[in-house]
Amino acid sequence: MISSINPTIKAFAILIPGILLSFTFDVFTPLVYFLFILIVTFTMSDIPFIKWLKIFSPFLLVALSFAWMTILYTNQTFSYGEVLFTLFGIEITRGSMITGISLALRSLCFVCLSILFALTTNSTKFMLSLMQQCKVSPKITYGILAGYRFLPMFRDELQILRQAHRIRGFGRTKGIKGKWQQFRRYSIPLLANGIRKAERVAIAMESKGFTGDTDRTYYHEMNVSPKDWIFFFLIVGAFFIILAFSYYLGYLNIFGKQF
């Protein structure tokens, strides 16, 4: 299962194709890789389809809007080929259509890769992996973890503040001045509570001997196993195989240059 893959290896496996995809401007490469990511997502992970669909659907609308605006306002470098039709006085060429669809498919690939990583990765294990495999400073990683843990607490405290204000007769205000006053009523108590919690966390970490030194032992050891490298070469290797097929079939287009 993908959830058991080392988070750092998984991050690089997803990051490399994501960056390289941004250089391709044909339809074939991102389309085939998008289908490949879908197959990997639903065969090698336990992500519920309904949950995945709820996260993916808004980005689908965003990708379609990207495609539409790119088709209408494509740079001259990519507006090659014959004119397919005219819309509102704007000539839609074959090149602009391909570029717009390619941009939408690349965006969907980025979204699918991001969802795959986010829903199959434990945040704590990811930070531990960054410390142990990438030698990131514990001060940075533990600081990120502490801030991440505070987010649900801030949400709960904000809800409590809102309820307390309603009991005292402070409902939702209208206008810019009212919104600003409401923001002050919420932000000052939240900021004060955040400072108190940060001080408590700092004292607790210092009392347990945390100095931020990279030369330290870990209770949870994050190791890199052969299955991690198999996953890495599967995700990255599949991209280069698709890229080779695209070149062989004559579809590969990099920055408007056909290969």
Phi, psi and chi 1 to 4 in degrees:
 res  aa     phi    psi   chi1   chi2   chi3   chi4
   1 MET       -  147.4  -58.1  -64.3  -74.0      -
   2 ILE   -66.7  -28.0  -61.7  178.7      -      -
   3 SER   -64.2  -20.1   56.9      -      -      -
   4 SER   -92.4   -1.8   63.1      -      -      -
   5 ILE   -73.7  143.2  -59.0  -62.0      -      -
   6 ASN   -55.2  125.2 -175.1  -74.5      -      -
   7 PRO   -58.5  -37.1  -24.8   34.7      -      -
   8 THR   -67.8  -44.0  -62.5      -      -      -
   9 ILE   -62.1  -40.9  -58.2  -61.7      -      -
  10 LYS   -63.6  -40.6 -171.2 -167.0  -51.5 -179.1
  11 ALA   -63.0  -44.8      -      -      -      -
  12 PHE   -68.0  -36.1  -79.5  109.1      -      -
  13 ALA   -63.6  -31.3      -      -      -      -
  14 ILE   -89.0  -33.3  -72.6  174.0      -      -
  15 LEU   -70.6  -41.2 -174.7   63.3      -      -
  16 ILE   -62.1  -53.1  -67.8  172.8      -      -
  17 PRO   -63.1  -33.9  -19.5   32.1      -      -
  18 GLY   -61.5  -40.1      -      -      -      -
  19 ILE   -72.3  -44.7  -66.0  174.8      -      -
  20 LEU   -66.9  -29.1  -65.3  178.4      -      -
  21 LEU   -63.2  -27.9  -91.1  172.9      -      -
  22 SER   -67.4  -14.1   60.5      -      -      -
  23 PHE   -89.9  -12.8  -63.4  102.0      -      -
  24 THR   -92.9  139.6   61.4      -      -      -
  25 PHE  -126.6   18.2  -77.1   80.9      -      -
  26 ASP  -100.8  171.2   59.7  -77.8      -      -
  27 VAL   -89.3  -35.8  175.2      -      -      -
  28 PHE   -61.4  -49.5  179.1   84.2      -      -
  29 THR   -61.0  -55.0  -55.0      -      -      -
  30 PRO   -67.8  -29.7   22.1  -31.0      -      -
  31 LEU   -66.3  -48.8  175.4   60.1      -      -
  32 VAL   -66.4  -39.6  177.2      -      -      -
  33 TYR   -68.9  -34.2 -163.3   66.2      -      -
  34 PHE   -61.7  -44.8  173.3   68.9      -      -
  35 LEU   -64.0  -37.3  -63.3  175.6      -      -
  36 PHE   -63.7  -43.0  169.4   75.6      -      -
  37 ILE   -62.6  -40.0  -60.9  168.7      -      -
  38 LEU   -62.0  -42.3  -69.2 -179.1      -      -
  39 ILE   -62.7  -44.6  -66.1  172.6      -      -
  40 VAL   -63.4  -42.0  170.3      -      -      -
  41 THR   -60.8  -44.1  -59.9      -      -      -
  42 PHE   -96.6   -1.8  -64.3  113.2      -      -
  43 THR  -112.2  -23.9   57.5      -      -      -
  44 MET  -115.1    6.0  -61.5  178.6   62.6      -
  45 SER  -136.7  166.8   71.6      -      -      -
  46 ASP  -106.3   30.5   54.4   -4.4      -      -
  47 ILE   -71.0  123.4  -59.3  174.4      -      -
  48 PRO   -63.7  137.1  -19.4   31.4      -      -
  49 PHE   -62.0  -40.4  176.4   74.2      -      -
  50 ILE   -64.4  -42.9  -60.8  -60.3      -      -
  51 LYS   -63.8  -43.4 -178.4  179.2 -179.4  179.7
  52 TRP   -62.1  -42.0 -178.7   89.6      -      -
  53 LEU   -65.5  -38.9 -169.1   61.5      -      -
  54 LYS   -63.2  -37.4  -72.1  179.9 -180.0  178.7
  55 ILE   -75.6  -36.9  -59.6  174.0      -      -
  56 PHE   -76.3  -34.2  178.6   78.0      -      -
  57 SER   -56.0  -47.5  -61.7      -      -      -
  58 PRO   -60.1  -36.8  -21.7   33.1      -      -
  59 PHE   -69.9  -26.8  -67.0  101.7      -      -
  60 LEU   -63.5  -42.3  179.0   60.1      -      -
  61 LEU   -65.0  -39.4  -63.0  176.8      -      -
  62 VAL   -64.0  -42.3  173.3      -      -      -
  63 ALA   -63.7  -39.8      -      -      -      -
  64 LEU   -64.5  -38.8  -68.4  175.6      -      -
  65 SER   -67.0  -38.3   64.5      -      -      -
  66 PHE   -59.7  -45.7  -77.2  164.6      -      -
  67 ALA   -61.9  -43.7      -      -      -      -
  68 TRP   -64.1  -45.6  175.7 -113.8      -      -
  69 MET   -68.6  -34.9  -65.0  -56.6  -64.3      -
  70 THR   -68.2  -39.3  -56.9      -      -      -
  71 ILE   -63.0  -39.2  -70.4  171.8      -      -
  72 LEU   -75.5  -36.4  -69.0  179.3      -      -
  73 TYR  -125.9   55.9  -56.2  104.2      -      -
  74 THR   -79.5  143.2  -54.8      -      -      -
  75 ASN   -61.6  151.6 -170.9  -73.7      -      -
  76 GLN   -59.6  -28.5  -67.8 -177.1   -5.5      -
  77 THR   -62.5  -32.9  -55.1      -      -      -
  78 PHE  -105.0   -2.0  -58.7   99.6      -      -
  79 SER   -93.3   53.7   58.4      -      -      -
  80 TYR   -91.3  173.3   54.4   85.7      -      -
  81 GLY    86.3  179.9      -      -      -      -
  82 GLU   -75.4  158.6   67.8  -84.1   10.8      -
  83 VAL   -79.2  122.0  177.4      -      -      -
  84 LEU   -81.9  -46.2  -59.5  178.1      -      -
  85 PHE  -163.7  171.0   57.1   90.9      -      -
  86 THR  -118.4  131.8  -56.9      -      -      -
  87 LEU  -131.2  118.5 -176.0   65.5      -      -
  88 PHE    55.0   36.7  -56.0  119.1      -      -
  89 GLY    80.8    2.3      -      -      -      -
  90 ILE  -103.3  127.3  -59.0  175.6      -      -
  91 GLU   -81.9  122.3  -66.0 -177.7  -15.8      -
  92 ILE   -97.1  112.8  -53.0  -59.3      -      -
  93 THR   -95.8  170.0   63.7      -      -      -
  94 ARG   -64.2  -39.9  175.5  175.2  170.1  -88.9
  95 GLY   -64.8  -42.3      -      -      -      -
  96 SER   -66.3  -35.3   62.2      -      -      -
  97 MET   -65.2  -45.1 -177.1   69.3   71.7      -
  98 ILE   -64.3  -42.0  -68.9  175.0      -      -
  99 THR   -64.1  -42.3  -56.2      -      -      -
 100 GLY   -64.7  -45.2      -      -      -      -
 101 ILE   -66.0  -38.5  -63.8  173.5      -      -
 102 SER   -62.7  -41.8  174.9      -      -      -
 103 LEU   -63.0  -41.5  177.0   61.2      -      -
 104 ALA   -63.4  -43.4      -      -      -      -
 105 LEU   -68.1  -37.8  -70.0  171.6      -      -
 106 ARG   -63.8  -40.6  -83.1 -177.0  -75.4  146.2
 107 SER   -62.0  -41.2  -58.0      -      -      -
 108 LEU   -67.2  -34.5  -65.4  179.5      -      -
 109 CYS   -63.4  -44.7  -74.3      -      -      -
 110 PHE   -59.6  -43.2  -60.0  152.3      -      -
 111 VAL   -63.8  -46.0  170.8      -      -      -
 112 CYS   -63.4  -41.4  -74.0      -      -      -
 113 LEU   -64.2  -41.0  -71.9  169.9      -      -
 114 SER   -66.5  -42.8  -58.8      -      -      -
 115 ILE   -63.9  -41.9  -66.4  174.6      -      -
 116 LEU   -59.1  -43.0  179.3   63.1      -      -
 117 PHE   -70.9  -45.0  179.8   80.0      -      -
 118 ALA   -66.2  -39.0      -      -      -      -
 119 LEU   -87.0   -6.5  -64.1 -176.2      -      -
 120 THR  -120.0   10.8   60.4      -      -      -
 121 THR  -123.7  129.2  -55.4      -      -      -
 122 ASN   -82.7  128.1 -178.6  -83.0      -      -
 123 SER   -61.7  -39.8   58.1      -      -      -
 124 THR   -64.9  -44.7  -57.7      -      -      -
 125 LYS   -65.5  -33.3  -69.0 -177.7  178.0  179.3
 126 PHE   -64.5  -44.6 -177.6   41.8      -      -
 127 MET   -65.2  -41.1  -68.4  -63.7  111.2      -
 128 LEU   -63.5  -37.9  -69.9  173.8      -      -
 129 SER   -67.0  -38.5  179.3      -      -      -
 130 LEU   -63.4  -37.5  -71.9  177.2      -      -
 131 MET   -69.0  -41.8  -79.6 -170.9  -72.5      -
 132 GLN   -87.5  -38.7  -63.3  177.2   33.9      -
 133 GLN   -91.5  -37.8  -90.2   73.6   57.4      -
 134 CYS  -102.6   -1.7  -63.9      -      -      -
 135 LYS    58.6   36.3  -54.7  -56.5  178.4 -177.1
 136 VAL   -73.1  143.1  177.9      -      -      -
 137 SER   -59.7  133.5  172.5      -      -      -
 138 PRO   -59.4  -27.7  -24.5   34.5      -      -
 139 LYS   -61.2  -38.8  -67.8 -178.0  179.9  179.8
 140 ILE   -73.3  -49.4  -62.2  174.6      -      -
 141 THR   -67.4  -43.7   52.7      -      -      -
 142 TYR   -68.6  -31.8  -81.4  111.9      -      -
 143 GLY   -64.8  -41.9      -      -      -      -
 144 ILE   -64.4  -42.8  -65.6  173.4      -      -
 145 LEU   -62.2  -43.1  -85.7  178.1      -      -
 146 ALA   -63.0  -43.7      -      -      -      -
 147 GLY   -64.0  -38.4      -      -      -      -
 148 TYR   -64.3  -37.6 -179.8   75.9      -      -
 149 ARG   -69.8  -25.6  -62.3  -63.0 -176.3 -173.0
 150 PHE   -75.3  -23.5  -79.2  159.1      -      -
 151 LEU   -57.9  -49.9  -68.5  178.2      -      -
 152 PRO   -62.5  -32.9  -20.0   32.2      -      -
 153 MET   -67.5  -40.2  -60.4  170.2   63.7      -
 154 PHE   -64.3  -37.4  -79.6  127.9      -      -
 155 ARG   -63.8  -43.9 -177.9 -172.8   58.4 -166.0
 156 ASP   -65.7  -40.7  -64.3  -22.9      -      -
 157 GLU   -66.3  -37.4  -71.1 -178.9   -0.6      -
 158 LEU   -63.1  -40.7  178.6   60.3      -      -
 159 GLN   -63.4  -40.5 -173.0   65.3   26.0      -
 160 ILE   -64.4  -41.8  -66.8  172.0      -      -
 161 LEU   -62.2  -42.9  -80.1  172.6      -      -
 162 ARG   -61.7  -44.2  -74.5  175.4  175.5  172.2
 163 GLN   -64.9  -39.7  -66.3  172.4   -5.2      -
 164 ALA   -64.5  -38.8      -      -      -      -
 165 HIS   -68.6  -37.0  -74.0  178.4      -      -
 166 ARG   -64.9  -40.1  -74.4  176.8 -171.6  156.9
 167 ILE   -61.4  -35.0  -67.9  173.7      -      -
 168 ARG   -89.1    8.1  -70.6  166.1  174.8   78.5
 169 GLY    90.4    9.5      -      -      -      -
 170 PHE   -98.2   94.9  -67.8   98.8      -      -
 171 GLY   -89.8 -163.8      -      -      -      -
 172 ARG   -69.5  135.2  -69.1 -171.4  176.4 -177.0
 173 THR  -101.0  160.4   56.3      -      -      -
 174 LYS  -115.5  156.1  -63.3 -179.5  179.9  179.7
 175 GLY    84.8  163.9      -      -      -      -
 176 ILE   -66.3  -42.8  -61.9  176.2      -      -
 177 LYS   -63.6  -42.3 -175.5  177.4 -180.0  180.0
 178 GLY   -65.7  -40.2      -      -      -      -
 179 LYS   -64.3  -38.3  -66.6  -66.7 -176.4 -176.5
 180 TRP   -66.1  -41.8  171.3 -109.5      -      -
 181 GLN   -64.2  -40.3  -68.4  176.0  -10.5      -
 182 GLN   -64.5  -40.0 -172.7  179.8   43.8      -
 183 PHE   -61.6  -40.4  172.3   75.3      -      -
 184 ARG   -66.2  -39.2  -70.9 -179.6   60.6 -173.3
 185 ARG   -64.8  -31.7  -70.8 -160.4  -58.0  -92.4
 186 TYR   -86.6  -41.3  -70.0  155.4      -      -
 187 SER   -70.6  -40.2   60.4      -      -      -
 188 ILE   -64.2  -49.4  -66.2  174.7      -      -
 189 PRO   -62.9  -38.3  -21.5   32.9      -      -
 190 LEU   -65.5  -40.0  -74.1  174.1      -      -
 191 LEU   -65.5  -41.8 -179.7   60.8      -      -
 192 ALA   -64.1  -43.5      -      -      -      -
 193 ASN   -65.5  -36.3  -72.3  -24.7      -      -
 194 GLY   -64.5  -39.7      -      -      -      -
 195 ILE   -65.4  -42.4  -66.9  173.2      -      -
 196 ARG   -61.3  -44.8  -68.1 -166.7 -165.6  100.5
 197 LYS   -65.7  -39.5  -74.4 -176.7  171.7   58.8
 198 ALA   -62.8  -41.0      -      -      -      -
 199 GLU   -63.8  -41.3  -70.9  177.7  -10.0      -
 200 ARG   -64.3  -41.7  -69.1  170.4 -172.6  168.0
 201 VAL   -64.4  -41.9  170.6      -      -      -
 202 ALA   -63.1  -42.7      -      -      -      -
 203 ILE   -66.0  -41.0  -67.3  171.4      -      -
 204 ALA   -64.4  -42.0      -      -      -      -
 205 MET   -68.1  -38.5  -66.0  175.6   70.4      -
 206 GLU   -68.1  -37.5 -173.5  175.7   -4.3      -
 207 SER   -67.0  -23.7   66.1      -      -      -
 208 LYS   -94.4   11.0  -69.0  175.2  173.4   58.3
 209 GLY    85.8   19.5      -      -      -      -
 210 PHE   -79.5  121.0  179.1   78.7      -      -
 211 THR  -120.2   -6.5   60.1      -      -      -
 212 GLY    83.7    8.5      -      -      -      -
 213 ASP   -73.7  133.3 -170.9    6.6      -      -
 214 THR   -73.8  -23.7   55.9      -      -      -
 215 ASP   -86.2   84.3 -174.1   15.2      -      -
 216 ARG  -146.5  166.1   52.0  175.4  -65.9  153.6
 217 THR   -97.3  162.2   57.6      -      -      -
 218 TYR  -129.9  140.6  -62.3   93.2      -      -
 219 TYR   -70.8  -40.3 -179.8   75.2      -      -
 220 HIS  -104.8  111.1  -66.1  -74.8      -      -
 221 GLU   -87.7  125.7  -67.9  -74.8  -15.7      -
 222 MET  -101.2  111.9  -59.1  -61.8  -62.6      -
 223 ASN  -108.5  157.5  -60.3  -45.7      -      -
 224 VAL  -105.3  117.7  179.4      -      -      -
 225 SER  -106.8  168.3   62.1      -      -      -
 226 PRO   -57.7  -34.3  -27.1   34.9      -      -
 227 LYS   -66.1  -27.5   69.5  175.2 -178.2  179.7
 228 ASP   -65.7  -43.1  -60.7  -35.3      -      -
 229 TRP   -70.3  -32.7  -69.1  114.9      -      -
 230 ILE   -61.8  -44.3  -68.8  173.7      -      -
 231 PHE   -63.1  -42.0  175.3   80.7      -      -
 232 PHE   -59.8  -49.6  177.3   85.2      -      -
 233 PHE   -71.3  -25.7  -72.7  113.5      -      -
 234 LEU   -66.6  -49.1  173.2   66.6      -      -
 235 ILE   -70.8  -47.5  -59.1  -62.3      -      -
 236 VAL   -74.5  -42.1  178.2      -      -      -
 237 GLY   -63.4  -38.3      -      -      -      -
 238 ALA   -61.1  -37.7      -      -      -      -
 239 PHE   -63.5  -45.1  173.6   76.6      -      -
 240 PHE   -69.4  -31.8  -77.2  104.8      -      -
 241 ILE   -65.5  -44.4  -69.0  172.8      -      -
 242 ILE   -63.6  -38.7  -66.8  170.5      -      -
 243 LEU   -62.7  -40.3 -152.8   66.1      -      -
 244 ALA   -66.4  -41.8      -      -      -      -
 245 PHE   -63.1  -40.1  -90.9  106.5      -      -
 246 SER   -62.6  -39.7 -179.7      -      -      -
 247 TYR   -68.0  -41.8  173.5   78.1      -      -
 248 TYR   -64.1  -38.5  177.1   75.7      -      -
 249 LEU   -83.7   -6.5  -63.0  174.7      -      -
 250 GLY    85.3   16.7      -      -      -      -
 251 TYR   -93.8  -22.8  -67.2  117.4      -      -
 252 LEU   -59.4  127.9 -175.0   60.6      -      -
 253 ASN  -135.6  119.0 -173.7  -46.0      -      -
 254 ILE  -119.2  114.5  -62.0  177.8      -      -
 255 PHE    52.8   42.0  -78.9  128.8      -      -
 256 GLY    84.0   -2.2      -      -      -      -
 257 LYS  -100.5  120.1 -174.6  176.3 -179.4 -179.4
 258 GLN   -79.7  136.9 -164.7   76.8   26.8      -
 259 PHE  -115.6      -  -72.0   89.2      -      -
